[in-house]
Structure formats: structure tokens, C-alpha cells
Amino acid sequence: MVVEKEDRVGAHQSSRNSGVIHSGIYYRPGSLKAINCREGKRRMVEFCEREGIAHEMCGKVIVAVDESERPGLQRILERGRANGIGAELIGKDRLRELEPHARGVAAIYVKDAGIADYGGVCRRLAEIIVERGGEVVLGAEVIRLSVRRNGVTVQTRAGDVDAAYGVNCAGLYADRIAKMSGKNPSVRVVPFRGEYFELKPERRGLCRNLIYPVPNPAFPFLGVHFTRMFDGRVECGPSAILATAREGYTLRDVVPRDLIEAARYPGLLRLVTRHWRTGIHEIRQTLSKTYYTRTLQRLIPDVTEDDLVAAPSGVRAQAIDRQGNLVDDFYFEEMDRFVNVCNAASPAATASLNVGKLIAGRIAAQF
């Protein structure tokens, strides 16, 4: 049985993301992200093909806009090769062939990247669960949880559930559910809102597929980029600022408990103290469309402020430890009869089927 707080599946991170099938080029070799992204990508593509979910392996470019970014580009290429990713270093001419409007001194062309309808993936997974005799209960927000020696009881707004074993995959609320289970996680989930724009239909030709910058290695965020979505739209973004609620999709969405809880967390305070300049940059992007456009123009100089219209935002559940470090890998807290998934940030959508297999294996070991 799956218990879901909302009236539909995939209402939050699963359908409010960039829609990218990631290759695994960015992640530390040997990490859970690297291992699960590589295998998860293969399984996701197979699933989409088998179940008729919209997707396309269109490839992407990671662009060094000037000479100062070449070393970073080289590090990404070396990491990708260590992860077994099919990628090649290309020059200006080849970049213009792939993305005529992109500007850069060099780029990495990644063939093993694409786009998918992850909302459609979630809906089909829910159907498969029901087809195989399981249940998906909607409107079932968890209000209490008891993990005992012989089973688990979950109290929800749709009724109580007794089970032999349980898994917490609550995303933005994973740390709170973990506490209900009796596990005090060593990390706190902090919500970061990503603001998106999209290109007007008549300007979608500025981006053929996926165009990414060289990311800041200190952060797990990849920077604002251009993404052709499965339905033909071209999204630009996201920025990354602290959200004022765990479901804070706009500046007007304020939940005092969420905001106070985040503000009082020592890990967030240490992170802000260490990286305040980056924080100011992200805030400026969020508050100023003009400033946001300038950031996008580093990759595509021809894009203008008038080319952009607001698109739905997303909120990322990012785990932070008490030392102020952004947790940069999948992170689990296990106990008898219960597994807490405390961090499953990007590339969680790409890797989801393999991560599910990993979680199932950890629970099955207790059977």
C-alpha cells in the first residue's frame, strides 16, 4: 500500500522538476548517485518505451562560456568517463552545429541524456501497483507513526494502516516522518524554491535540446539552464533560494512553522554564513527578471527579457547536516522494520526505479 498526502500522485517534486533524464556525468564515482543514476537511466528509458510514456534521448551540452571555466569542464569530463558516461569534449564549431544560438569556448556533448514526462511515469506506476493487487490511498496525510518489534502502524487522515514493514519516501517531509518513526535523523530537510521561466513559443528555436552551464562544484545545484521539455516547451532555470514553506511555490506561500524551523537550524545558518555571496546572486535572480535574463544570456546571448514568460516553480527537498554541508548523495536511515529515505535530490527522478529496487532490497533483507 502507498499512502499519499495529496489527491493525486506526483504532485510535488516528481512533476515539478526539469524533466531531464540525467546521464550521471556530474556525480562522484562510486557514490549512490553515480551508481543509481547510470542504472536508473537505463531502467527509466526501458520503462518509458514499454509503457508508452513520452520521452526522448536527445543529448545535451555543458558549456564553458569563457577560458576560466575550462578546468571545471575538464573535471566534469574526467568524472563522467570514470562513471562510464558517453561524453566528448567539443569546440566552438561543433557546439554551433548542435546548438546554433549557444555561446562558449568549449563544451561537453553528452549523448546519454534526455527528457521524460515524470508526471506520466508516476501515474503509470500507481496504475501498475493497483493492477498487481496493491493499493494507492490518496488524501492520506500521515499524522502519527509507530514502529514496533512486530510491525508498523501508520495513522493517516484517511484511516489507520497496519503493516509488517514500512518505508518513508516523503520527500519534503522525510525528516519529520523519520522523527515520527523514532529515528532522529542526522540531517534536516530544507526546502529550496527554483524559479523557472519558459521561452515564448515563437522563440523556442533558441534552444534545440538541453544547454547547461559549468556548475559550481560547491553546490549540488546545476545552475540555470535551458531544457526542451517533452511537450515542446523550453524551460529556463531554475534559480535556488530558501523557500518560505516546504510547499512554498511562490513568495506568498509562507508557513511560519516551516520558516522558523529552517531559520533556527544550525546547519542552515552555517551554510548561509559560508556562501552568502552565492545566496545574494540567487535572490537577485529570483527578484529581478532583468538579472535572471543576464544569467541566461551567458549561455544564449540572443535571449531577451521579452522572450521569457513565467513558468511553474519547483521546491527541492535538500538535506543539510548540522555542519552546514549540503548532503550530496542519497541518504538512508534504517531501523528494524522501517527505512527512512532522508535525501533523494536530483537525479532522483532519473534514478527512481533503481532507487526503488535498492530500498526494496534493504527491506527484503529484514524479511
C-alpha angles and dihedrals in degrees: 000000000000117000113202126189096211131064090249137031123258094021097146132025094357094064101021098068137096093275091230126148098217122216098212095243096133102051130100109262111254094020121127088247093055095044097043096041093054095048094032092056091056092048093045093053091048090049093050091048093047096044099039096246116161110256142135134194094220101154128230142229127227106205132209102205095194141008094270089068097053094091091052090049090051092051090053091049092051091048091049092051090049087054092050094248120158102237137141135197110239135186134227096281096052090044090055090051091054098037111013094190098046119103125210146121092237141349145191116241111210113193094183097070131092149143134270143178098248092177087059090048090055093048092050092047089054090051091050091052090055093043089055094051101268129121134235111199115196127200088032105134110180112241101167137012133193124190113193136175091262103033152327131273118198118192112203137171087254095053139285126303127202117199140164093231137010142199127203110215095155098138108196090025098040095114093050092050089047089056090050088054090057096256117120102208119218090226136056125221109235118188119230118190119218116206116210135193127188132210118254111254093254091054099047089104089077088081124039099183131331125343119184134178126228101273128230104258091215092067135053089220114101099213128243112319142164119257128183104214127218090257095053099261118129114222124200120203156331117226116193123226134150108276118227090224136022086248093032103144094160136030087254092061103093124162108181094207092054094045096046092045091054094043092052095049110108092213093060092046091053091047092052092047091052098043106027094132091058089046092055090050091053093047091051090051091051096047099039124053088190092057091044089053092052090055091051091048090065086072101030112021092188095065114104135193090252090058092065131083126180117267131192113286128227134215119220121209102223120182116219125187124222091262090062097255120143105233103241101192141048108283130199133187110200132195136163109300094355138075122194117204097206100172127026105150125151127354085034094110092051092044097038100109092050093043087053089054090049093051092046089053092053092050092043090056087066095051 
